[in-house]
């Protein structure tokens, strides 16, 4: 790789050990992708902010970077942690997990990250602009940033994000280069889509077909909400290794089909209709019994508009006493929900507004055992994908009306 | 007589390692798809669900899913539950970053289809520095 004088000085250790180690990681990554040079980044969203992901090894790595004087030079935000800072005990999180999480969060804060603890940084003040080079982790946020905002990022794991935040550089490869951002496969959506659950089915289907390639959708209406596009992004990032998508007439780099494919022909053309949607519903709604004991909304973290919808749906109702309902969101959105009275309505109905974490990033296998949860009921394709393998819980998957009905009656109706 | 096959590919992450192969025809998410305490695959409907990948040469098309995978691989190496080498069709950044951190050699883009040549249980020597994979077929 061709490095500038300044980058060579970073690599030689002239700027301290943390920057030397970070540059070593970035150069190794760049060389593995035949990157010619580094590109400057000023915006990092760090994955690997939960101890469930980092383990003790990752905590020690962040601590050693911080103890040796490491200091982020980018505007840096952090992904969810393993717990809700305010109500972790009530949720069933163990003391030892809280202690280790405290060490990781402290190290990241001292390094210079804003501890926003959300997978939706773009809803709470970190929204890069069209064409801006950034280094983001969190599979759903990477896809949203590339596709909906038009920023440029590869899928950065925790260690490379941390390295990028220390050096302000990432290798110039992959989705930083215009020529790698064009579509490969065309997916024609032939049915109307409504709500995050439909978009989740579409994303799950497209992710399975795409692997690392970029899908281009036609038939997504320009009325699609940020919440629906967030659900699409999260599902794409669960069943595949997708980094971005184009929705013709909707996302900024796809004004028309030709631009989305960079003038080339799609390698594959498929249809997403009723049959395909049904196939995905069958994959994601797999629990055979009608039992409902744990309900999870807000994956990725709910926006204020989603919380408003949930509170409207719950107003004047009582959640079944045998059901626990979580609404996952960021502390910032919860503050607005508190002011608007949404939190109060959800809590009066018997639900919990949970911040800073989510089941994918919490010690959920232990928690589910301790709390006696057997089934996860959700409107998120990402949650339904990870739940059976990661937490040992089969899932019910459906739209918000079905979920609220299940929470109130304690039964899932097919 | 034991049968040996030499494959040539591209170095993704440097190093040398050897072990018995586990072959997965589907991509892998190290976060949410594998139990880091044991190295056992947990993803439902995955072709190698319940298989232990600790200490193995893992042959798989590419990574997928959560960006937490990089940290997971580093953590698994620390716990001695990580594979010793990756052979991939096309390497992807999340697994590559984890491998760089954990000193796991990685090769991809081999001159023969690794899924046709390598079977679970074959003994495989990976010399990533020279992009060479030696497969000793099981008896």
Interface residues (C-beta under 8 A of the other chain):
Chain A: X25 X28 X29 X32 X33 X47 X48 X50 X52 X53 X54 X55 X56 X57 X58 X61 X137 X138 X139 X142 X154 X155 X156 X157 X158 X159 X160 X174 X207 X211 X212 X237 X238 X239 X240 X241 X283 X286 X360 X361 X385 X386 X388 X389 X390
Chain B: X11 X12 X13 X14 X27 X29 X31 X32 X33 X36 X42 X43 X44 X45 X46 X49 X61 X62 X63 X64 X65 X66 X67 X68 X69 X70 X71 X72 X74 X75 X76 X77 X78 X79 X90 X91 X92 X93 X94 X96 X97 X98 X100 X101 X106
